[in-house]
Amino acid sequence: MKNKMKKNYKLLNVIVAVIFAILIMTIGYVMRGNEDKFTVIMLLISLWFVPYNYLNKKSKANLCK
């Protein structure tokens, strides 16, 4: 059971990463030539760290229990 939950958290982490990667590429394309593009991309990367760290911690917590 623990191994299955660990795999689910890892899969969800990959899905979230792919979604954020698509968002970053889309923003980069849509905001071509805009000075705020870099700020928006850095904001998206910062927002990505929240679910990444949460899911990473959950997958490791299940190993210890």
C-alpha positions as CSV (number, residue, x, y, z in Angstrom):
1,M,0.0,0.0,0.0
2,K,2.8,2.4,0.9
3,N,4.6,1.7,-2.4
4,K,1.4,2.4,-4.4
5,M,0.9,5.8,-2.6
6,K,4.5,6.7,-3.2
7,K,4.1,6.0,-6.9
8,N,0.9,8.1,-6.9
9,Y,2.6,11.1,-5.4
10,K,5.5,10.7,-7.8
11,L,3.1,10.5,-10.8
12,L,1.2,13.5,-9.5
13,N,4.5,15.4,-9.1
14,V,5.4,14.7,-12.7
15,I,1.9,15.8,-14.0
16,V,2.2,19.1,-12.1
17,A,5.7,19.6,-13.4
18,V,4.5,19.0,-17.0
19,I,1.6,21.4,-16.5
20,F,3.8,24.1,-15.2
21,A,6.3,23.5,-18.1
22,I,3.5,24.0,-20.6
23,L,2.4,27.2,-18.8
24,I,5.9,28.6,-18.8
25,M,6.4,27.9,-22.5
26,T,3.0,29.4,-23.3
27,I,3.7,32.5,-21.3
28,G,7.1,32.8,-23.0
29,Y,5.4,32.6,-26.4
30,V,2.4,34.9,-25.6
31,M,4.5,37.6,-23.9
32,R,7.2,37.9,-26.6
33,G,8.9,41.2,-26.5
34,N,7.2,42.1,-23.2
35,E,9.5,43.3,-20.4
36,D,7.5,41.5,-17.7
37,K,7.9,38.1,-19.3
38,F,10.9,37.2,-17.1
39,T,9.0,38.2,-13.9
40,V,6.0,36.1,-14.8
41,I,8.1,33.1,-15.6
42,M,10.0,33.4,-12.3
43,L,6.6,33.7,-10.5
44,L,5.4,30.5,-12.1
45,I,8.6,28.7,-11.2
46,S,8.2,29.9,-7.6
47,L,4.6,28.7,-7.6
48,W,5.7,25.4,-8.9
49,F,7.9,24.8,-5.9
50,V,4.9,24.7,-3.5
51,P,3.2,21.6,-4.9
52,Y,6.6,20.0,-5.7
53,N,7.9,20.3,-2.2
54,Y,4.5,19.2,-0.7
55,L,4.3,16.1,-2.9
56,N,7.9,15.3,-2.4
57,K,7.6,15.5,1.3
58,K,4.4,13.3,1.2
59,S,6.1,10.6,-0.9
60,K,9.1,10.5,1.5
61,A,6.8,10.5,4.6
62,N,5.1,7.4,3.4
63,L,8.4,5.6,3.3
64,C,9.1,6.3,6.9
65,K,5.7,5.1,8.3
